[in-house]
């Protein structure tokens, strides 16, 4: 299955598109197009993943490796990447998670 995820990271307003597909061996192949220089560096380092190792075990390295490139600790791109790998492998439905942040009056 091929999955595409678009992320607008937040206050930085930098957009990232992730494309992930799995081959007949189950390997997830990752392609990233981003306005963020940190995410572009991440894309050079992370091109494949084993979805079963990343999603079904606690020993996966994809999320931590992806996060290591992000300057902002709350950057949603590493989470989006893991969700894309999960969906591309058929380990989750391709449904968009939603995070909505709003300032409330005190």
Residue pairs with C-beta under 8 A, 6 or more apart in sequence:
1 21
1 22
1 87
1 88
1 89
1 90
1 94
2 19
2 20
2 21
2 88
3 18
3 19
3 20
3 21
3 84
3 87
3 88
3 94
4 17
4 18
4 19
4 84
5 17
5 18
5 19
5 20
5 80
5 81
5 83
5 84
6 15
6 16
6 17
6 18
7 15
7 16
7 17
7 18
7 76
7 77
7 80
8 14
8 15
9 15
9 16
9 36
9 72
9 75
9 76
9 77
10 74
10 75
10 76
10 101
12 36
12 72
14 34
14 35
14 36
14 39
15 34
15 35
16 32
16 33
16 34
16 35
16 36
16 39
16 77
16 80
17 32
17 33
17 34
18 30
18 31
18 32
18 77
18 80
18 81
18 84
19 30
19 31
19 32
19 33
19 84
20 28
20 29
20 30
20 31
20 81
20 84
20 85
20 87
20 88
21 28
21 29
21 88
22 28
22 29
22 51
22 88
22 89
22 90
23 29
26 50
26 51
26 52
26 89
27 48
27 49
27 50
28 48
28 49
28 50
28 51
28 54
28 85
28 88
28 89
29 47
29 48
30 43
30 46
30 47
30 48
30 49
30 81
30 84
30 85
31 43
31 47
32 39
32 40
32 42
32 43
32 46
32 81
33 43
34 40
34 43
34 77
36 77
38 69
38 70
38 71
38 75
39 69
39 70
39 75
39 77
41 69
42 65
42 66
42 69
42 70
42 77
45 65
45 69
46 62
46 65
46 66
46 81
49 60
49 62
49 85
51 85
51 86
51 88
51 89
51 91
52 89
52 91
53 59
53 60
54 60
54 61
54 62
54 63
54 82
54 85
54 86
55 82
55 85
55 86
55 89
55 91
55 92
56 91
62 81
62 82
62 85
63 78
63 79
63 81
63 82
66 77
66 78
66 81
66 82
67 73
67 75
67 78
70 77
70 78
76 99
83 92
83 97
86 92
87 93
87 94
